[in-house]
């Protein structure tokens, strides 16, 4: 039993109180984990990678009850490209991050056509481009290079099977200070000959 300091309430321990959690399940969602990893990479002077803000057009703003201004109406000014971009080891890096709770596949409908075109354009111009996909139920994250993604899309696929991520993608390790250690995989995939 857990007894509160004032003795007013007693709570019996539950199974959930004794469940061990992994690094990937610490109350953060996937995007927060990537943001924390990017913060760590910046502090360590390893890379400069940021989440891109979504461009919005404010239509109406007004004072709230606290007397400060807040946005009351807005819309997306233009379609956003991808989630993250920056520099690593002298190269431009651009990627999209997605989660799926589907055990067997990742639907390509989760990535917009203009985002795919953007990623493919980055590769065409010599940059590093990929998607990070978190398979929540497998507790795994995969990096899939945009060139491979292009082959899949041009082949007419509407989704990518989990098994294909295991075969064609690269498993991203979880870490402590950088919860999603995707730069380790970027090193292996894009800088292996250096």
N, C-alpha and C positions, 0 to 999 in steps of 0.2 A: 504494500500500500504506500502511496505517496501522500504525505500529510502536508498541507499548506501551513505556512508559519503561524497564522492566527488560529489554526486548528478547525476552521469552519468547514473544510471540505476534504474528503478522502477519496482518492482515485486509485482503482486497481490498475496495475500495469497491464497494458494490452500487447498483443503480438506485434503491432506496429512500432511500439517503443523499443522492441528488441531486434528489429530488422536492420541488418547491415545495409548500408548504401554504398554505391560505387562512386567514383569521382564524377561520373556523368550525371548522377542523380542527386545533386546537392541543392535543389530548389531553384536552380537557374535554368532558363530555357536555352535553347541552342544559340540564339543570337547573342544573349548575354554572355555565354561561354566564349564565343568568338570575340566579342568586344573585350572581355577580360584578357584573352590571349593576346589580342592586338595591343592592349595597354602594356602588358608585360613585355612584348617585343619592342615597343617604343622605349620603355624605361631602360631596357637592356641594350638599346641602340642597335638592335638586330634588324628591324624593319620599320618602315613608316607606312602603315596600312590603316585606313579609316573606313567606317561605315558612311556611305553616301547619304546625305539628307534627301528626302523626297521633296521635289520642288512643288510648293503650293502657292496658290494665289488667294490672298485674303480678300474677301468680299465685304465682310462686315465685322467690326470690332467695337467693343463697348466696355464700359466700366462694370465690374461685378460688385457684389456687396462689400468687398474689402477695399473698394476704391481703386483697384488696379485694372488695367486694360486686359481683356482676354479676347481671343478670336471666337466669334460667334458663328461665322459662316465662312467656309473656304472650299476650294476645290483643287484637284491636282492640276497644276499648270501645264504639265507635259508628262508623257509616260517616263517613268524612271528607267534607267538602264539596268545595272546590276547592283548588288548590295554593297560590295566592298572594292576598293582600289587603293593602290599605293606603290611603293618601291621596295624591292628586296634584292640585295646583291647587285645593284645597278640595273635591274630590270623592272619594267612596269608589270604589275600584277593586278588582275581583275577577276573577281569571282562572284558567283551567286550562291547563297546558302539556303537550303530547303530541308524541311523535316517531313517524314511520312510515318504514319502509324500502321500503314499496310505492311504486313509481314512479307509478302511475296514480290511486290513491285513498287516502282516509283512512276507515277503518271507524268508524262511530259506536258500535260495540260497545266501543270504547276509552274511551268516556265513560259512566259509570253514570247511570241515570235520575235518582237523587237529586242528582247533580251538575248535570245539565241543569236540573232544577227550581230548584236554588239560583241558577244563573246567570240564569234567566228571572225569578226573584223579585227579584234585584238590579236588573235593568232596570225592572221594574214599580215599584220604589220609588225610581227616579231615580238609581241608581248606574251606573257604567261597568262592563260585563261583557263578556268576550270569551274566545276560546280562542286560544292560540298553537300552531301546528302546524309542526313541523320536518319537511320532506321531505328526509330524509338524503341520498338519492341525487341529488336536484336541488341540494343544498346551499343550500336556501332555507327561510325561515321566513315564515309568513303569519299575520296577525292577522285573525280572523273575528269580527265583532260578534255578540253573543248574540242580538240581534233577528233577524239573518239566519239564524243557527243554528236559531232557533226555527221560522222559516218552513220550513227544510229538513226538520227533524224532523217537524213537523206535516204536511208533504207526504208523509210515509211513507218517506222515503229511509233506507236502511240504511248508506249511505256517502256521502262527498262526493268527487267527482272532483277530481283535481289541477287540471284546466282550470277548474273552478268556483271553486277557491281563487284562481286567477289573475284570474278575472273579478269575483268578489264579495268576495274578501278583499283584504288590503293587504300587500304585500311589506315585510318588516321588514329594514332595513339592518343589516349587521354593522359593528361598530366595534372600536376598540382598548381603551379603558378600560371601555366598556360593550359587551361582545361582542355582545349582542342589544339593539339600540337601539330597543326597542319603544315608548318614550315619544315618540320622534319621530313614530311612526305614530299614537299616541294623540292627540298635538297636532293632526295633520292630520284625523283622523276626528271627534274629539269637541270640539275647541276651534278649529276652522277659522274660525268667525265672530267670534272674540275678538281 
